[in-house]
Amino acid sequence: MGKVYLVGAGPGDVAYLTVKAYKVLQSTQVLIYDALVDPRVLELVPSDCLKVDVGKRGGKPSTPQASINELLVQYCQQGKQVVRLKSGDPFIFGRCTSEIEALKTAGCEFEIIPGLSSALAAPTLAGIPLTDPVLSRCFAVFTAHEPDALNWEALAAIETLVVLMGGRNLPEIVYRLIKYGKSRVTPIAVIRYCGTPQQQIWIGTLETILEITANISLSPAVITIGEVVELKKYLQVDNIRPDDSLIGK
């Protein structure tokens, strides 16, 4: 029997891989990878490594999860070292549960290697702290894929919100938060392609952000909502410095 590694690739640039992920990739025999993984990560594997693209992108045909599970089990049972490479962290909206269940049912050995989630990295790389002793004593992370399944009243009461996979549903997010009590002048930042030279940031309020981002494709994006967004101006921190032309004003 081989072994399967469920690996987080981080938010974007290959530089944000963990050391352990880097070492595992250098000896993998089968790489089964998601979308949004930096192409340079794929160059870290041996030249004879089999690469299988199973990436899921909204609105486009994608590999069914059941088929991905079967691939992991199949190659592991062939005695291969397999890396299941996911963007961000494998346990944050990474669909790991069904893959682990399939591996355990088949008696396959596996290991989980954490990655840096864009939920934490995107605000940091944009110069926005998620916590502050006065402005943000807690924050919540959620996906906006299914708006009707969320408790918007509870979310609206939280000081800082981080939304993953919410670009296409930004109008619904704004509407729901205002409806359930969030002030219209609450600051909001939309961060696209975090952790890459193509990183772009749009800043506004719940009242203005839809106009600011009108006719712009906001995928992939991380949305940060709360008073901490205003700290960006004060701190003036930019770990990634894209060209001025790439920063939405």
C-alpha positions as CSV (number, residue, x, y, z in Angstrom):
1,M,0.0,0.0,0.0
2,G,1.1,3.5,-0.7
3,K,0.2,6.7,1.2
4,V,-2.0,9.7,0.5
5,Y,-1.0,13.2,1.7
6,L,-3.8,15.8,1.9
7,V,-1.8,19.0,1.4
8,G,-2.7,22.6,1.7
9,A,-1.0,24.7,-1.0
10,G,-1.6,28.1,0.6
11,P,-3.3,31.1,-0.8
12,G,-1.5,31.6,-4.1
13,D,2.2,32.2,-4.6
14,V,4.4,29.1,-4.3
15,A,6.4,31.0,-1.6
16,Y,3.5,30.4,0.9
17,L,3.9,26.6,0.9
18,T,5.0,25.1,4.2
19,V,8.4,23.4,4.4
20,K,6.7,20.0,5.0
21,A,4.5,20.4,1.9
22,Y,7.5,21.3,-0.2
23,K,9.4,18.2,1.0
24,V,6.5,15.9,0.3
25,L,5.9,17.3,-3.2
26,Q,9.5,16.6,-4.1
27,S,9.0,12.8,-3.7
28,T,5.4,12.4,-4.8
29,Q,4.5,9.9,-7.6
30,V,1.0,11.0,-8.3
31,L,-0.3,14.6,-7.9
32,I,-4.0,15.2,-7.8
33,Y,-4.5,18.9,-7.7
34,D,-7.2,21.6,-7.4
35,A,-7.7,24.8,-9.3
36,L,-6.1,28.0,-8.0
37,V,-2.8,26.3,-7.3
38,D,0.2,28.3,-8.4
39,P,1.6,26.5,-11.6
40,R,5.1,26.8,-10.1
41,V,4.0,24.4,-7.4
42,L,3.5,21.7,-10.1
43,E,7.1,22.1,-11.1
44,L,8.3,20.9,-7.7
45,V,7.3,17.3,-8.2
46,P,9.6,14.8,-10.0
47,S,9.6,14.8,-13.8
48,D,8.0,11.4,-13.9
49,C,5.2,12.3,-11.5
50,L,1.7,11.7,-12.9
51,K,-0.3,15.0,-12.6
52,V,-4.1,14.9,-12.5
53,D,-6.1,18.1,-12.7
54,V,-9.4,17.8,-10.8
55,G,-9.9,21.5,-10.1
56,K,-13.4,22.8,-9.4
57,R,-14.3,26.3,-10.7
58,G,-17.7,27.9,-10.4
59,G,-19.9,27.5,-13.5
60,K,-17.6,25.1,-15.3
61,P,-17.5,21.3,-15.7
62,S,-15.6,19.7,-12.8
63,T,-14.5,16.2,-11.7
64,P,-17.2,14.7,-9.4
65,Q,-16.0,14.3,-5.8
66,A,-16.8,10.5,-5.9
67,S,-14.3,10.2,-8.9
68,I,-11.6,12.1,-6.9
69,N,-12.1,9.7,-4.0
70,E,-11.7,6.7,-6.3
71,L,-8.5,8.1,-7.8
72,L,-7.0,8.5,-4.4
73,V,-7.8,5.0,-3.3
74,Q,-6.8,3.5,-6.7
75,Y,-3.3,5.0,-6.8
76,C,-2.7,4.4,-3.1
77,Q,-3.6,0.7,-3.5
78,Q,-1.0,0.6,-6.3
79,G,1.6,1.4,-3.8
80,K,2.1,5.0,-4.9
81,Q,2.9,8.1,-2.8
82,V,0.0,10.4,-3.7
83,V,-0.5,14.1,-3.0
84,R,-4.0,15.5,-3.0
85,L,-3.1,19.2,-3.4
86,K,-5.7,21.8,-2.3
87,S,-5.5,25.6,-2.3
88,G,-5.4,27.2,1.1
89,D,-5.9,24.7,4.0
90,P,-7.3,21.3,3.3
91,F,-9.7,21.5,6.3
92,I,-11.2,24.9,5.4
93,F,-13.9,24.3,2.8
94,G,-11.6,21.6,1.3
95,R,-14.1,18.7,1.0
96,C,-11.7,16.5,3.0
97,T,-14.4,14.5,4.9
98,S,-15.5,12.4,2.0
99,E,-11.9,11.8,0.8
100,I,-10.8,10.7,4.3
101,E,-13.9,8.4,4.7
102,A,-13.0,6.8,1.3
103,L,-9.4,6.3,2.3
104,K,-10.3,4.8,5.7
105,T,-12.8,2.5,4.2
106,A,-10.2,1.2,1.8
107,G,-7.6,0.8,4.5
108,C,-5.3,3.4,2.9
109,E,-2.7,5.3,5.0
110,F,-3.0,9.1,4.8
111,E,-1.6,12.2,6.4
112,I,-2.9,15.8,6.6
113,I,-0.5,18.7,6.0
114,P,-2.0,22.1,6.9
115,G,-1.8,25.0,4.6
116,L,-2.1,28.8,5.0
117,S,-5.8,29.6,4.4
118,S,-6.7,32.7,2.2
119,A,-9.2,33.5,5.0
120,L,-6.2,34.6,7.1
121,A,-3.7,35.4,4.4
122,A,-5.7,37.7,2.2
123,P,-6.6,40.3,4.8
124,T,-3.0,40.2,6.2
125,L,-1.4,40.7,2.7
126,A,-3.9,43.5,2.1
127,G,-2.7,45.2,5.3
128,I,-6.0,44.5,7.2
129,P,-5.7,42.9,10.7
130,L,-8.7,40.7,11.5
131,T,-8.5,41.4,15.3
132,D,-8.0,44.6,17.3
133,P,-8.4,45.2,21.0
134,V,-11.1,47.8,20.3
135,L,-12.5,47.3,16.8
136,S,-12.6,43.5,16.5
137,R,-12.6,41.1,19.4
138,C,-13.7,38.2,17.2
139,F,-14.2,37.3,13.6
140,A,-16.1,34.7,11.6
141,V,-15.3,33.0,8.3
142,F,-18.0,31.6,6.0
143,T,-18.6,30.7,2.4
144,A,-21.4,32.4,0.6
145,H,-22.1,29.5,-1.8
146,E,-25.5,29.0,-0.2
147,P,-26.8,32.3,1.3
148,D,-30.1,30.8,2.4
149,A,-28.4,28.3,4.6
150,L,-26.7,31.0,6.7
151,N,-27.8,32.8,9.9
152,W,-27.5,36.3,8.7
153,E,-28.9,37.8,11.9
154,A,-26.0,36.2,13.9
155,L,-23.4,37.1,11.2
156,A,-24.5,40.8,11.1
157,A,-23.8,41.0,14.9
158,I,-20.2,39.9,14.6
159,E,-17.6,42.7,14.4
160,T,-15.5,41.3,11.5
161,L,-16.5,38.9,8.8
162,V,-14.4,37.1,6.2
163,V,-16.2,35.6,3.2
164,L,-14.7,33.0,0.9
165,M,-16.1,32.2,-2.5
166,G,-18.4,35.2,-2.3
167,G,-17.6,37.2,-5.3
168,R,-20.6,36.1,-7.4
169,N,-23.0,36.6,-4.4
170,L,-21.6,40.0,-3.3
171,P,-25.0,41.8,-3.9
172,E,-26.8,39.2,-1.8
173,I,-24.2,39.4,1.0
174,V,-24.6,43.2,1.1
175,Y,-28.4,43.0,1.1
176,R,-28.6,40.4,3.8
177,L,-26.2,42.1,6.2
178,I,-27.9,45.5,5.9
179,K,-31.3,43.9,6.3
180,Y,-30.2,42.3,9.5
181,G,-28.7,45.4,11.1
182,K,-25.2,46.0,9.7
183,S,-24.6,49.7,9.1
184,R,-24.6,50.8,5.5
185,V,-21.3,52.6,6.1
186,T,-19.5,49.5,7.4
187,P,-16.1,49.3,5.6
188,I,-15.6,46.4,3.2
189,A,-12.6,45.2,1.2
190,V,-12.7,42.8,-1.7
191,I,-9.3,41.1,-2.3
192,R,-8.8,39.2,-5.6
193,Y,-5.9,36.9,-6.3
194,C,-4.4,37.3,-2.9
195,G,-0.7,36.4,-2.4
196,T,0.1,36.8,-6.1
197,P,1.6,39.7,-8.2
198,Q,-1.9,40.1,-9.6
199,Q,-3.4,40.9,-6.2
200,Q,-6.1,43.6,-6.4
201,I,-8.0,45.3,-3.7
202,W,-11.2,47.3,-3.8
203,I,-12.3,49.2,-0.7
204,G,-15.7,50.8,0.1
205,T,-18.6,50.5,2.3
206,L,-21.6,48.1,2.2
207,E,-23.4,51.0,0.5
208,T,-20.8,51.7,-2.1
209,I,-18.9,48.5,-2.9
210,L,-21.4,47.2,-5.5
211,E,-20.9,50.4,-7.6
212,I,-17.1,50.3,-7.1
213,T,-16.9,46.7,-8.3
214,A,-19.6,46.9,-11.0
215,N,-18.8,44.8,-14.1
216,I,-15.7,43.3,-12.5
217,S,-15.2,39.6,-12.2
218,L,-14.6,39.0,-8.5
219,S,-13.4,35.4,-8.6
220,P,-11.3,34.3,-6.8
221,A,-11.8,36.8,-4.0
222,V,-11.8,37.1,-0.3
223,I,-14.2,39.6,1.2
224,T,-13.4,41.3,4.6
225,I,-16.1,43.3,6.3
226,G,-15.8,45.4,9.4
227,E,-14.2,48.5,11.0
228,V,-10.8,46.9,10.8
229,V,-10.7,47.5,7.1
230,E,-10.2,51.2,8.0
231,L,-6.9,50.3,9.7
232,K,-5.4,49.6,6.3
233,K,-5.1,53.4,5.8
234,Y,-3.5,53.9,9.2
235,L,-1.1,51.0,9.1
236,Q,-0.1,51.4,5.5
237,V,1.1,47.8,5.3
238,D,1.5,46.0,1.9
239,N,3.4,42.8,2.0
240,I,2.6,42.3,-1.7
241,R,3.0,45.5,-3.8
242,P,1.3,45.1,-7.1
243,D,1.5,47.8,-9.7
244,D,-0.6,50.8,-9.0
245,S,-2.7,50.0,-12.1
246,L,-3.8,46.7,-10.5
247,I,-5.2,48.3,-7.3
248,G,-8.8,49.3,-7.5
249,K,-9.4,52.8,-6.2
